[in-house]
């Protein structure tokens, strides 16, 4: 079952074509994951 972070990423386009790396980064950082979670 996807958690809140995974659910927030659903529907975001990723990859070089999308040009949305900063968007994905901001979504992930908004959840303030701990370092252990960030590594995974």
BATI-424165 format. One record per residue: z, x, y of N, C-alpha, C in turn; residue number from 1. Coordinates in steps of 0.05 Angstrom, whole numbers, always signed. Layout:
<atoms>
<n.zz Z, n.xx X, n.yy Y, ca.zz Z, ca.xx X, ca.yy Y, c.zz Z, c.xx X, c.yy Y, i NUM>
...
</atoms>
This chain:
<atoms>
<n.zz +0, n.xx +17, n.yy -23, ca.zz +0, ca.xx +0, ca.yy +0, c.zz +0, c.xx +18, c.yy +25, i 1>
<n.zz -19, n.xx +14, n.yy +43, ca.zz -20, ca.xx +30, ca.yy +67, c.zz +4, c.xx +25, c.yy +85, i 2>
<n.zz +14, n.xx +46, n.yy +97, ca.zz +36, ca.xx +43, ca.yy +116, c.zz +26, c.xx +37, c.yy +144, i 3>
<n.zz +44, n.xx +36, n.yy +163, ca.zz +35, ca.xx +29, ca.yy +190, c.zz +15, c.xx +48, c.yy +202, i 4>
<n.zz +19, n.xx +74, n.yy +197, ca.zz +1, ca.xx +94, ca.yy +208, c.zz -27, c.xx +91, c.yy +196, i 5>
<n.zz -28, n.xx +87, n.yy +170, ca.zz -54, ca.xx +83, ca.yy +156, c.zz -68, c.xx +58, c.yy +166, i 6>
<n.zz -52, n.xx +36, n.yy +170, ca.zz -64, ca.xx +11, ca.yy +180, c.zz -75, c.xx +14, c.yy +208, i 7>
<n.zz -62, n.xx +31, n.yy +224, ca.zz -72, ca.xx +35, ca.yy +251, c.zz -98, c.xx +50, c.yy +251, i 8>
<n.zz -104, n.xx +66, n.yy +230, ca.zz -128, ca.xx +82, ca.yy +229, c.zz -152, c.xx +66, c.yy +217, i 9>
<n.zz -146, n.xx +44, n.yy +204, ca.zz -167, ca.xx +28, ca.yy +192, c.zz -187, c.xx +18, c.yy +213, i 10>
<n.zz -212, n.xx +23, n.yy +209, ca.zz -233, ca.xx +14, ca.yy +227, c.zz -241, c.xx +35, c.yy +247, i 11>
<n.zz -226, n.xx +56, n.yy +251, ca.zz -234, ca.xx +77, ca.yy +269, c.zz -256, c.xx +94, c.yy +256, i 12>
<n.zz -277, n.xx +99, n.yy +271, ca.zz -298, ca.xx +116, ca.yy +260, c.zz -290, c.xx +145, c.yy +263, i 13>
<n.zz -295, n.xx +161, n.yy +242, ca.zz -288, ca.xx +189, ca.yy +243, c.zz -312, c.xx +206, c.yy +237, i 14>
<n.zz -311, n.xx +231, n.yy +243, ca.zz -333, ca.xx +249, ca.yy +238, c.zz -345, c.xx +258, c.yy +264, i 15>
<n.zz -363, n.xx +277, n.yy +261, ca.zz -375, ca.xx +289, ca.yy +285, c.zz -393, c.xx +268, c.yy +300, i 16>
<n.zz -405, n.xx +250, n.yy +285, ca.zz -423, ca.xx +231, ca.yy +298, c.zz -407, c.xx +211, c.yy +315, i 17>
<n.zz -383, n.xx +205, n.yy +306, ca.zz -367, ca.xx +185, ca.yy +321, c.zz -357, c.xx +197, c.yy +347, i 18>
<n.zz -351, n.xx +223, n.yy +348, ca.zz -341, ca.xx +235, ca.yy +372, c.zz -313, c.xx +224, c.yy +380, i 19>
<n.zz -298, n.xx +215, n.yy +360, ca.zz -272, ca.xx +203, ca.yy +366, c.zz -248, c.xx +218, c.yy +356, i 20>
<n.zz -251, n.xx +244, n.yy +352, ca.zz -229, ca.xx +260, ca.yy +343, c.zz -205, c.xx +257, c.yy +361, i 21>
<n.zz -208, n.xx +257, n.yy +388, ca.zz -184, ca.xx +253, ca.yy +405, c.zz -171, c.xx +226, c.yy +401, i 22>
<n.zz -187, n.xx +205, n.yy +395, ca.zz -175, ca.xx +178, ca.yy +391, c.zz -158, c.xx +179, c.yy +366, i 23>
<n.zz -168, n.xx +190, n.yy +344, ca.zz -152, ca.xx +192, ca.yy +319, c.zz -127, c.xx +208, c.yy +324, i 24>
<n.zz -130, n.xx +230, n.yy +338, ca.zz -107, ca.xx +247, ca.yy +345, c.zz -85, c.xx +231, c.yy +360, i 25>
<n.zz -93, n.xx +216, n.yy +380, ca.zz -74, ca.xx +201, ca.yy +396, c.zz -61, c.xx +179, c.yy +379, i 26>
<n.zz -76, n.xx +166, n.yy +362, ca.zz -64, ca.xx +145, ca.yy +345, c.zz -43, c.xx +157, c.yy +327, i 27>
<n.zz -49, n.xx +180, n.yy +314, ca.zz -30, ca.xx +193, ca.yy +296, c.zz -6, c.xx +202, c.yy +311, i 28>
<n.zz -10, n.xx +215, n.yy +334, ca.zz +13, ca.xx +225, ca.yy +350, c.zz +30, c.xx +203, c.yy +360, i 29>
<n.zz +19, n.xx +179, n.yy +365, ca.zz +35, ca.xx +157, ca.yy +375, c.zz +57, c.xx +149, c.yy +356, i 30>
<n.zz +53, n.xx +155, n.yy +330, ca.zz +73, ca.xx +148, ca.yy +310, c.zz +94, c.xx +170, c.yy +307, i 31>
<n.zz +91, n.xx +193, n.yy +320, ca.zz +110, ca.xx +215, ca.yy +321, c.zz +118, c.xx +223, c.yy +292, i 32>
<n.zz +99, n.xx +230, n.yy +275, ca.zz +106, ca.xx +237, ca.yy +247, c.zz +121, c.xx +264, c.yy +247, i 33>
<n.zz +140, n.xx +267, n.yy +229, ca.zz +154, ca.xx +292, ca.yy +226, c.zz +135, c.xx +313, c.yy +215, i 34>
<n.zz +143, n.xx +338, n.yy +216, ca.zz +126, ca.xx +360, ca.yy +208, c.zz +119, c.xx +358, c.yy +178, i 35>
<n.zz +137, n.xx +349, n.yy +161, ca.zz +132, ca.xx +347, ca.yy +133, c.zz +110, c.xx +326, c.yy +128, i 36>
<n.zz +112, n.xx +303, n.yy +142, ca.zz +92, ca.xx +282, ca.yy +140, c.zz +65, c.xx +291, c.yy +151, i 37>
<n.zz +65, n.xx +306, n.yy +172, ca.zz +41, ca.xx +315, ca.yy +185, c.zz +25, c.xx +333, c.yy +166, i 38>
<n.zz +38, n.xx +350, n.yy +151, ca.zz +25, ca.xx +368, ca.yy +132, c.zz +10, c.xx +353, c.yy +111, i 39>
<n.zz +21, n.xx +330, n.yy +102, ca.zz +7, ca.xx +315, ca.yy +81, c.zz -14, c.xx +298, c.yy +94, i 40>
</atoms>
